[in-house]
Structures are given as structure tokens and as C-alpha cells.
């Protein structure tokens, strides 16, 4: 319990029953679909002024009508009814609640601000912890708790907090497609009760979470927030996407969650002080989280690259050097091992390893990748998986059915490096053409537990941030 005698985040997450209050056909019974889509042991109660059933579940007309106590409530009623529903949920035993309803301080009006202050006064008197208002609330895949429908239940070690419900939805959806599993996702909205500071403090000791991502627009708890952020980053990697970096973005922030975005320079300094990698896009957020989550810690910035084209090898080398990575030459020992497996005269093995026509060699591709991964000059490996090349050659040779086997050979070799050499293996699958073929290859690497990227630049950028984080943490620990 907190000092006020209210549940902690950990206590609030002990959920066995959930009431969705305000079930409505708008958006196709969104919340009911979200909470009933996965197999789980949660009891889900549906409350609506309507009668009948939804998705095979009985509709109850009030929380008081529910036959049992509840642990959590999802509230999506009009703003004028929120306070009474919250009180009823608290009386029914709810330790936690999501207030999805908007119409509070994010409006920027005196009425909306006062409405939120009145709601906060009520919440502070209740033994119920609250996300919101104006948020998606809680996503806890392990117990089957979801705030979005039609998504995969991928349980993992990434925790995520978000001031925006939309960013939370996009991050989870894109993450699971990239093989990233989540421990918990918290969308806190206007944060009248549960704040980002408290959530960062919670993740410091959460055994289910080893990496944390965050989308932050602003906070009224500057010093406390920075202290919590730094404390977490000392123990676990934290990656932040900051909203409202520009003056125009700050203006949009104020109308989104009512937050004060603050000075970009101040935020940048705070993130540097806390050793927190920052990103500018959702794609780079997922990319960086995937390396932290799915890969061993790199021992250095030395990278070995395996590709198919001499021209792209030049481009990739430039990208690495410009990002601060190193591209050392392949060792003589590795060159000797590779020589018997290489047939094409256009091949260059100096790093990047340009395989040219040998890229298509089903008999040797797996062993080539393993051999490169064993090279002591390389502490990370980036594989360029090119579905467009494989699709084109497979089509003219009538070998389309063999392409999945080819990706399987590559992915298993990459997994072998991770497991036996303890090195990160990143897979870049360029968005060139043939979307269907590309998706098939993508899924093969995801199923092998390797981080995958939409292009080489994304992979290089993510790996750079990971190296920078660990280097800074190691340096500070020795100081």
C-alpha cells in the first residue's frame, strides 16, 4: 500500500476480474472485443444500460448488479457520469481503473480543467488507483488484459509507458509484428492519479521487465521524473520518444493531454544526464527496443556485415562509420575458413562480406554466416536479407517453394551465433518490392527470435544507441 493507504501499482495489477462499464455498439464493442479476444482466466463483466448479450456475455445494467466483487474497472461513460461510476467500482472492490473518457484538462478550457480537479479530489479519497482520464490504461498480456482488439498476445520483457493511447496501441502492434514481447503497457493520459514518475519507479523492481520504452509529452513533476528516469536507466535500458520537441509540437501537446511539453534543450539535457537513448519516430523506437530486448549486450562497436551487393556494402559501411560503429577487416583465420565455401569471382570477403552469387548457395549459406559470426573481430553481426533478389531468382528457376527453406537456413545460423557466440545478430529486410515475399521472410526471422528491421539504416541506428547506452553505463559504474 502507498503512504495514503491506497494500492501500489504492483497490488493493483493483481487482477482476476474486470468490469467494462459503458459497453456500447460504437466502434463495434471495442472494449469487449479487446478483453475477450485471448484465452485467459480473467472474469470479464459487461455493464451497459442496454439489456441482452454481447459476444456471448450477459449485459448488466449497473456495477451493483454484478454478482461478485471486481478487481478492476474500465470506464467509458460520458464525463458527467465518470465520478459516480468510479465510486461504484471502488465500492465493488476495484483496486484499479482506466478512465477512457475524455473531456477534461486536455480541452484547455476552464471548465475542463475544473472538471479534472474535481475528479482528482474524488480519486484521492478512494482506495482505487486510476489511469487517465483520456487514456487507454492497462495492457498486461501475461494475464490476458488488453486495450486493443485483433492483436497477437506476445508476452515478453519490454515495459512501455505512454502519454498517448494511440502511440501505445501503435507501439504494441508494431512491436509484436517485429517479435518484441511486452510485460506491461501503461497509457496514463492526463495522469490525475498514476503518473509517469510512479510507473518508472515501478519498473525499477519489476522482475518481468528488463527493457523500458516511453512516449512522453510533458510532466509537472520535473525533478521527480528525472530522478526516477535516471534510477531506472542505471538498472535497465530506457528508450524515450519525446513528443513536442518543436514549438508547434508543444502547441499540439497542450491540446492532446493538457501537458506542458517544456524546452527541448532542457529535455535533451535531462535525457543525456539520465543516460536515456532518444528516438524521433515510432519505427526507431521499436527498432531500438528490439535490440535491447532480443539481443545480448554487444562487447564493442565492431560490426560484421553480410550482404549481396558490392554497391550496398559501400553504402552500409558509410552508414556505420557515420553512426559511430566500426567495420573492421575480416580476420585472416576467417578468410581461410570461408575460401572453400566461396565459388563466385565477384565475391568480396573483407567486411562487409559481399557474397554476390554465393548468397544463393543453399548448401553453404548457413555455414558462411556461422563462420563470420565466429570471427573475433566482430562483436555484432548484421545480415542483409533480400527477398527481392531471392524472389526474382527463385521465380526464373522455378524454386519459389525453396525460399522459405533458404530463410530458415539463414535464421538458424543467426540464432546459432547468438546462442554460441553471445553476439547480437540483427536482420535488415529492405522495403524494396514484393511485399508478400518480404513478409514471409520477415516472419521466419521473427520466429527465430532475431530482431528485424525495415532497412539497414534502422538496424545501424538502433545498434549505435544500444552501444552508447552500455558504454555510458559502464563508464559511470567505474567512476
C-alpha positions, 0 to 999 in steps of 0.5 A: 500500500502507498503512504495514503493507504491506497494500492501500489501499482504492483497490488493493483495489477493483481487482477482476476476480474474486470468490469467494462462499464459503458459497453456500447455498439460504437466502434463495434464493442471495442472494449469487449472485443479487446478483453475477450479476444485471448484465452485467459482466466480473467472474469470479464463483466459487461455493464451497459444500460442496454439489456441482452448479450454481447459476444456471448456475455450477459449485459448488466445494467449497473456495477451493483448488479454484478454478482461478485466483487471486481478487481478492476474497472474500465470506464467509458461513460460520458464525463458527467457520469465518470465520478459516480461510476468510479465510486461504484467500482471502488465500492465493488472492490476495484483496486484499479481503473482506466478512465477512457473518457475524455473531456477534461484538462486536455480541452484547455478550457476552464471548465475542463480543467475544473472538471479534472480537479474535481475528479482528482479530489474524488480519486484521492479519497478512494482506495482505487488507483486510476489511469487517465482520464483520456487514456487507454490504461492497462495492457498486461498480456501475461494475464490476458488484459488488453486495450486493443482488439485483433492483436497477437498476445506476445508476452515478453520483457519490454515495459512501455509507458505512454502519454498517448493511447494511440502511440501505445496501441501503435507501439504494441502492434508494431512491436509484436509484428517485429517479435518484441514481447511486452510485460506491461503497457501503461497509457496514463493520459492526463495522469490525475492519479498514476503518473509517469514518475510512479510507473518508472519507479515501478519498473525499477523492481519489476522482475518481468521487465528488463527493457523500458520504452516511453512516449512522453509529452510533458510532466509537472513533476520535473525533478521527480521524473528525472530522478526516477528516469535516471534510477531506472536507466542505471538498472535497465535500458530506457528508450524515450520518444519525446513528443513536442520537441518543436514549438508547434509540437508543444502547441499540439501537446497542450491540446492532446493531454493538457501537458506542458511539453517544456524546452527541448534543450532542457529535455535533451539535457535531462535525457543525456544526464539520465543516460536515456537513448532518444528516438524521433519516430515510432519505427526507431523506437521499436527498432531500438527496443528490439535490440535491447530486448532480443539481443545480448549486450554487444562487447564493442562497436565492431560490426560484421556485415553480410550482404549481396551487393558490392554497391550496398556494402559501400553504402552500409559501411558509410552508414556505420562509420557515420553512426559511430560503429566500426567495420573492421577487416575480416580476420585472416583465420576467417578468410581461410575458413570461408575460401572453400565455401566461396565459388563466385569471382565477384565475391568480396570477403573483407567486411562487409562480406559481399557474397554476390552469387554465393548468397544463393548457395543453399548448401553453404549459406548457413555455414558462411554466416556461422563462420563470420559470426565466429570471427573475433573481430566482430562483436555484432553481426548484421545480415542483409536479407533480400527477398527481392533478389531471392524472389526474382531468382527463385521465380526464373528457376522455378524454386519459389517453394525453396525460399522459405527453406533458404530463410530458415537456413539463414535464421538458424545460423543467426540464432546459432551465433547468438546462442554460441557466440553471445553476439547480437545478430540483427536482420535488415529486410529492405522495403524494396518490392514484393511485399508478400515475399518480404513478409514471409521472410520477415516472419521466419526471422521473427520466429527465430527470435532475431530482431528485424528491421525495415532497412539497414539504416534502422538496424545501424541506428538502433545498434549505435544507441544500444552501444552508447547506452552500455558504454555510458553505463559502464563508464559511470559504474567505474567512476 
